[in-house]
Amino acid sequence: MRIANIAIFTLLTLVVFHANCQQLDEDYETLLLEEETSTTGVAFKPVISAGIGSFSFYGDVMDYFSTPITGLTSTRIAITRNVSPIFDIEFHGTFGNVTGNTYAGDSKNSANFKSSLFLGGVSLVYNFNNLFKRKRPIHPYISLGAEIIQFTPKGDLHDVDNNRYHYWEDGTIRDAEEAIGQQGNILIRDYKYESDLRELDLYGYGKYSLTSIAIPVDAGLNVTISDRVTARFGAALHIPMTDYIDNVASGSNDLILNTYVSISIDLFSSADEIAAVETFKNLKFTITDNKDEDGDRVNDFNDECPGTPEGIKVTFRGCAIDDDKDGVPNYLDKQITPTGGVIIVGGNGIRLMEAQLIALLYDPDAVKRSEVKLYKKASSSSGSLDEADGIPEKFKPVDVNGDRYISLDELNNAIDAIFEMNSTLTPDDIYELQEFFFNQN
């Protein structure tokens, strides 16, 4: 009953705790989980858990006085990690003892045993995240896995004075068999399991293996305490592939039930991840549910270039591939020429020649020099343009007459010098020089 009381007290404490806490809003956390999973494969780091429980044994020799919450104490440890938004992988180990007693009326068929157990393996945990919010206060789970089980059956066959137990039909234990006709002395069991039942080979089984494989099936509830701490109330049914845990074989494998309470602590997730969830957990987001309007296999939420034509190859960001990095995607680029230098291209990806660039610079619709002051006066009130405080160092050679003002003629001469390869300026400086020209005082 001690474990039952602990479990009930823990559950009531958690219920009271959550009654006084704000309901977690996990729209953002679900979004964070999906985003990080898409790039790193997992959302949070391994989570360590430990807990205590109660072993119940179901075999040929059972303890009829035990229940799932009043059996012998078990200890459980585990490490869990996300493998997808809806599945976790869990490495777990459980150890403790199981016991059983039966009284058949004669010495040979009466049996009692106590077997130490270790069960260790791995399980795939389904966390129902596709049906429920990821961090609702109470969250169900179910798991299935494989494990190794090791056991050592011992028997309590003698009392403290090494007298062999003989079970009589009247329910007493004596130091003589009832068939002999002697009354015999009544013995008191000391419950010390001193006899190695496999070595005694009471039933002619031989030296059976003390190791087997087992299938653990676990189900229960995870209860959120804080961002890093979760309590679990679980029941794990272990199905061994052996019938010798109680040293009696009848053809049906033994079963072990472990009901337990554990605490999980996330020690390794970065504070940024936890803070992000805490900061944005009350915001509402519209999830796109993996919609992909342009059909480029990148969902709309992650697509940085929506509206890509059908059949066009795209990057993982949803943008059309641009092999020569000229800003024009391959499907529109009529001149794919990867180069190491800087080139200027038109909207079709074809490199602009010197004459074309000069023609563009002499756009008849450009602002005239006489209109510059009026334009600057109208726009300065809005603060949309920054005025230059002085000529940048790299443009000082353009100011040929040294009047600290670049005139239109000086601008044109500087542009001609760039294309004639007689300038320290680069083609990229043309745009910056023009911007400075129109913003100078």
N, C-alpha and C positions, 0 to 999 in steps of 0.2 A: 504493500500500500504506500510505502514511502515514495516510490517513483510516481505513482498515480497522483498523490497529493502535490508533488513538485510540478507535474504536468498541468494539473488543474489550476494551481496558483499562477503558473507562468502564463497560461492562456487568459485568465481573468485580468492579470496585470496588463497584457498586451491590448485586450479589448478596451480597458479603461483608458490606456494611453492613447489609443486611436480615436476614442470618443472625444478627446480634448484637442485633437490635431486637425488641421485643415486637410480636406480631401485632396490628394495629390492629383494634379492635372498633368497627364503624361503625353499630350500631343507632341510637344517639342522633344521629349526624351525618346519617343518612338522614332521621330524624324532624325534625331542625333544618332540613334542606333543604326538606322538604315544607311545614313550617310557614311558613317565610319566603316560599316561593314562593306560598303561598296569599294572602299579604297584599301582597307587594311585587312579585311576578312573577319575581324572581330571588333566588338565595340569596347568592352572593358576587359581588364586584365584578370588573371586567375583569382578566384575567391576561395578562401580557406574556411572550413567549417569543422566543428567538433560538437559532440553531444553524447547523451546517455539515453539508455532505453531498457527494454525488457525482452528477454529471449523466451519464446514459447516453442516447445518441441512436440512434433507430431510424428510418432513412429510406432514401433512394436512395443516399446516400454515407455509409457508416458507418465508424466506427473499430473495426476488428475486434480490436484489442489491448486495448480497455477492457472492464471488467466493471462491474456495478452498484456496486462499492465501490472501483474504481480509475479512474473517469473524472475529468473536470475538476471542480474544487471549486465547490460552490454554497453560497450563503448564504441563510438563510431567517429571516424575522421574522414574528410573528403576534400578534394580540390576540384573546383568547377570552373569551366571557361566556355564562353559563347563560341559556337561554330557557325551560327546563322541567326537571323532574328527570332526564329521559333525553336531552335534546338541548341542545347548545351551538351557538352561532354563532361562526364564526372568520373574521376578516379577516386575510389573509396575503399576503405578498410574497416572491418568490424571484428571485434573480438570479445570473448566472454565465455560463459559456460552454460551448458544445458544439462538437465537431469531428468531422471524418470525412475519410477518404482512400480513394481507389480508383485502381488502376492497370490500364488497359485495353489498353496496348500502343501507343496513338498519342496525340498531343498533344490533339486535340480532345475525345476521349471520356474522357480522364483528368481527374480532378477532385480537388480538396481544398478544404476550407473550414473556417472557424472563425466561428461566429456568436455574438455576445453576446445574452443573453436577459434579459428581465424579464417575470415572470409575477405578476400581482396580481389578487386577487379575493376572493370570500367563499364559505364552505362551511358546510353544516349537518352537525354532528358528532353521530353516535349513540354514546353512551358506555356502553351496556349496563348502566345503573344498575338497570334492572328485572330483570336476571338475576343481577347480582353486587353485592356490597357496594360502596358508592360509593368508598371509599378503601382497597380492598384493595391490598397492596403492588404487584402487577402487574395492570394493568387494560387490557383491549383497547378499541379504538375503530375506527370506520370513518366516512368522510365523503365527501360528494359536493357539488360546487359549480359555480361559473362564474367565469371570469376573463378578463382581457385579456392577450395575449402580444405583446410587441414584440421584433423580431429584426433584426440587421444582418449579413447574410452577407458575409464577406470571403474572398478567396482568396490562397494563396501560389503565385503564378505565375512569379515571377522570383527569381533569387538576389540576393546582396548587390551584384553588379555589374550588375544589371538584365538578365541573360541569361534568356531564356524557357526554362522547363523543357520538355524533350521526353522522354517516358517510352518506353524501348525494351523490346522483347520479352525481352531478356536480363536485365531488372530494373534496368538502369542508367538514370540521368538525364543527358542530354547537351544540348548547346546547338544541336543540329541534328536535323531529323527523319530517321528511319531510311530513309524512302523516297527521300531525295535521294542516298543512296549514300555519303555522306561519313561518316567514322567519328565525327567530332565530339568535343568535349571533355567529359569527365565533370564534371557539376556536383554540388554538395552543397547540399541544401535548407537554407535558413536558418530556416524555420518562422516567418517574419514575414509575417503576412497583410496585405499592403499594397494589394491590389486590391479595389475595390468590385464584386462580382460582378453586382449588379443593374444597375449603370451600364454594365458591359461587355456585357451581354445576349448571352452566348455562344450561347444556344440559341433566341433569338428569342421569349422570353416577354414582352418589353416591361417596362414599369415596374409590376411587381406590388406589391401593398400589403405594407408591412413590419409591419402590425398585424393581428391576428386575434383571434377569441375562442377559448377553449379550455375543456375540461371536466376539472377535476382530481378524481381518485379517490384517496383517501388511506386507508391502513390501517396499524395498528401497535399498539404497546404503550406505555402510560404507566406509569412506575415512580415510586412515591412515595419521595421522599427525606426530606421533613419536611412539616409542616403547610402551609408556604408554597412549597415547592420540589418540582417534579416534572420528571423526565427523560422524554423521548419518543424512541422508536426507531420511525421511520416510513419508509414507501415510498409516494411519491406519483406516480401515472401521470398525466401531462398529455397530453390528447388535443386538439391544435390543429385548427382548421378550415382548415388551409393545408398545401400541399405544397412550399413554397418556402424552408423554413428552411435547407436545404442547397443551394439554388439549382438543384436538379434536380427536375423534376416528372414523375411517372410515373402519376399518377391515384390513388395511395393517399396519404392524409395522413401526415405525419411523426408520430412519437411521442417523448416525452421522459420518462424515468424519473429521479426524484430520490430517492435513498436518503439519509436524514439522521438526525442526532442533535441534539436541542435541549433546552434547559433552560427551564422555565416558572417564573416567580416571581409570586406573589400579593402585590402591593405595596399594594393598596387596601382589602382586607377589614379591617374594624375588629378591634382586638385582642380586643374582647368576643366577637365571633363565633368567632375562633380559640380563645380561652380556654374558651368554652363547650364546644366540640368536645373539647378536650383534657381538660377536667374530667370530662365525662360519658361519654367514649368507651368506658369499661369497664363501664358500667351496662347492665343488660338491661331492655328495654322491650317491652311487648306492643303491637304495632301493630294497629290495628283494621281495616286493609285497607279503609278507607272504608265500613265497615258503618254502616247507618242504621236502627236498630231501629224508630224511630217514623215513618220515611218522610217526614220534613220537608225532605229534601234537604241536611241538614247532618250530616256524618258524626259518629259517636258520640264520637270523640275531641275534636271541637270543639264539641259540643252542650252548652251550659250549662243547658238546660232539657229533659232527656230526658222521654219519655212524652207528647209533645204529641199531642192527638187528630188523627186523620186529616183532611186537608183544611184545616187551620188555617194561615193565613199567619204566617210567622215571620221574625225578623230573621236576619242572617248568623250570629248566635250561637246560633240555634235556639230562641229564646224567642218566644212568641206576641206579636203586636203589641199595644201598649197606647197608643192615641193620646192619651188625656188624662193619661197618666203618673200614674194614681192607684194603681198597684200591682195593678190587676185587669185582665187581658187582655181585649181586645175581645170575644172569643167568650163570656166570662162576664159582661161588664159590661152591665148593663141601663140605665145612664145615662152615656153618653159625652158629657161636657160639658167640653171643654178650658177651663181657667181660668188666670189668671195668679197667683191666690192659692193659699193652702194650705187644702185641705178634708179632712175626715175621712169616709171611706166605709166601708160594710160589705163583706162578702165578695162581694156581687153588684154592687158598684160604685156603689150608690145613696148619695147624700150623707146622712149622719146629721144629724138635727135636734138642736136644743139639748136637748129633752126626752129624746131617746134617749141622748144622751151622759151626761146627768145620771143617768139610770136605770142606765147601765152603771157609773157611778162608785159607785153605791150597791148594788153587788153583795152580796146577803146572804151569799154564800160567802166574802167578803173577810175578811182577818184582822182581828179585833177589836183595839181599842186596848189592852185589858187583856192581850192575848196577845202584844203586840209585844215586850216585854222577854224573855219566854220564848223566842219565836221567834228573836230576835237572839242570845240566849245559846247556843241550840242550833246556830245556823248560824255563829257567829263563830269557833268552833273550826276549822271547815273553811276559813275564809278566803274563802267564796264571795261575801260582801257587804262592800262598803267602808263604813266609818262616816264620817259627815260630821264634819269638824273644826270647822265653823262654818257659819252661814247664808250662802249665796251672796248677793252684792250685790243681784241682781235680786229675791230672795225676802225681803229684809229688811222691805219694807213689809207683808208678810203677817203678820209677828210684831208684832201690834198692841200687846200689853201690854209688849213689850220685854224679855221674860224669856229671850230667846235660845233659845226653843223654840217650834216651830209646833205648836199643838194641833190636835185634830180639828176643833173649831169654826172655828179660824182657816183651816184648809185648806178647809172647806166654804164659808166666806165668800169666800175667794179665788177658788174655782171659780165661785161665783155672780157675782162681779164680772166675771170674764172673759166670761161669756155675756151679761152686761148691758152690755158694752162700757164698763165703768167701771174698767178695770184696764190697766196698762201691759204686763201679761203677754199672751202670745198663746195660742191653743188648743194650739199645739205644746208650750208650757211646762207644760201640765197633767200630762203623763206624767213630766216631769222633776221637777215639784213633788211628785207622789205618791211617786216613788222617794226623793226627799230626806226626805219625811215618815217613811217607814218605816226609813230608815237613820240618822236623827239619833240622837244619844246621849240 
